[in-house]
Amino acid sequence: MHDKLKACPFCGGNASIYEVSADGEDFAGYIVSCDDCGCSTTAYDFKDDAVMCWNKRECEFCDKEMLNLLHIILDGWEVELDMHSERLKAVIAAKKLLKAYED
């Protein structure tokens, strides 16, 4: 089993796996949760299943050409924008998300 967790698909943050329990029960399952934004999987009986769910990316069908084009566009916008603009923050966030999908 490969325990390496991908970055969060929403914010690009690091993720951790947790053993969780329900009220009155010793063990309920495993979840993976983002350390930054808190998004998480549902509980799974097996650690492998929680990791597999977290690491699945719907964008995996994207081809390399499209991803490279997105990088070029975002890099160009980053150079043109004022250092303190809200648009620059959005471009940086988009680049972080793109990287999370590629990892």
CORKAWO-V125408 format. One record per residue. N is the residue number from 1. RES is the residue in one letter. SS is DSSP state (A for helix, B for strand, O for the rest). PSI is psi as a letter, one per 30 degrees, with the letter a starting at -180 (NA if undefined). OMEGA is omega in degrees with one decimal (none if undefined). Layout:
# CORKAWO-V125408
[[N:RES:SS:PSI:OMEGA] [N:RES:SS:PSI:OMEGA]]
This chain:
# CORKAWO-V125408
[[1:M:O:k:-179.3] [2:H:O:j:-175.8] [3:D:O:f:-176.3] [4:K:O:k:-179.6] [5:L:O:k:175.1] [6:K:O:l:175.2] [7:A:O:l:179.3] [8:C:O:k:-179.8] [9:P:O:f:-177.7] [10:F:O:e:-177.1] [11:C:O:f:-179.9] [12:G:O:g:-178.8] [13:G:O:l:176.4] [14:N:O:l:-179.2] [15:A:B:l:177.3] [16:S:B:l:177.3] [17:I:B:k:-177.1] [18:Y:B:k:170.1] [19:E:B:k:-176.2] [20:V:B:l:176.7] [21:S:O:l:177.3] [22:A:O:l:179.2] [23:D:O:k:176.3] [24:G:O:g:-180.0] [25:E:O:k:178.4] [26:D:O:e:-175.9] [27:F:O:k:178.0] [28:A:O:f:179.9] [29:G:B:a:-177.9] [30:Y:B:k:171.3] [31:I:B:l:169.1] [32:V:B:k:-176.8] [33:S:B:k:176.4] [34:C:B:k:179.3] [35:D:O:f:-177.3] [36:D:O:e:-174.4] [37:C:O:f:174.8] [38:G:O:f:178.2] [39:C:O:l:-175.1] [40:S:B:l:173.1] [41:T:O:l:168.0] [42:T:O:l:180.0] [43:A:O:k:177.4] [44:Y:B:k:179.0] [45:D:O:e:-175.7] [46:F:O:k:179.0] [47:K:A:e:-179.6] [48:D:A:e:-178.6] [49:D:A:e:178.3] [50:A:A:e:179.2] [51:V:A:e:-179.3] [52:M:A:e:179.1] [53:C:A:e:-179.2] [54:W:A:e:-174.4] [55:N:A:f:179.5] [56:K:O:k:179.0] [57:R:O:k:179.0] [58:E:A:f:-176.7] [59:C:A:g:-176.8] [60:E:A:f:177.2] [61:F:A:f:-177.9] [62:C:O:k:179.0] [63:D:O:l:-176.2] [64:K:A:e:-179.0] [65:E:A:e:-179.4] [66:M:A:e:179.2] [67:L:A:e:177.3] [68:N:A:e:177.6] [69:L:A:e:177.4] [70:L:A:e:177.3] [71:H:A:e:-179.3] [72:I:A:e:-179.7] [73:I:A:e:-177.7] [74:L:A:e:177.7] [75:D:A:e:178.4] [76:G:A:e:178.7] [77:W:A:e:-178.1] [78:E:A:e:-179.3] [79:V:A:e:-174.0] [80:E:A:f:-172.3] [81:L:O:k:174.6] [82:D:O:k:-173.2] [83:M:O:f:-175.4] [84:H:O:g:-175.3] [85:S:O:l:176.8] [86:E:A:e:178.5] [87:R:A:e:177.4] [88:L:A:e:177.3] [89:K:A:e:179.1] [90:A:A:e:178.5] [91:V:A:e:178.9] [92:I:A:e:177.3] [93:A:A:e:178.8] [94:A:A:e:177.8] [95:K:A:e:178.3] [96:K:A:e:177.5] [97:L:A:e:178.6] [98:L:A:e:178.3] [99:K:A:e:179.1] [100:A:A:e:178.1] [101:Y:A:e:-177.6] [102:E:A:f:-178.9] [103:D:O:NA:none]]
